């Protein structure tokens, strides 16, 4: 198992990333399993002030992200 980091952040219109508003380490077998696990994490993103989520490998490599404009339900 490998360690991954799930982060909820505020991404500014100019693309700059703010500090982590939520950070959670979790383990998964591989990148694909990590993305599937991240999609199951339930957070109140608007309540946090977040508009993007990222999953990074332990080495800092981003493996997946989702931005508010990508959300199917804009209330997320």
Secondary structure, 3 states (H helix, E strand, C coil): CEEEEEEEECECCCCCECCCCEEEEEEECCHHHHHHHHCCCCCCHHHHCCCEEEEEECCCCEEEEEEHHHCCCCCC
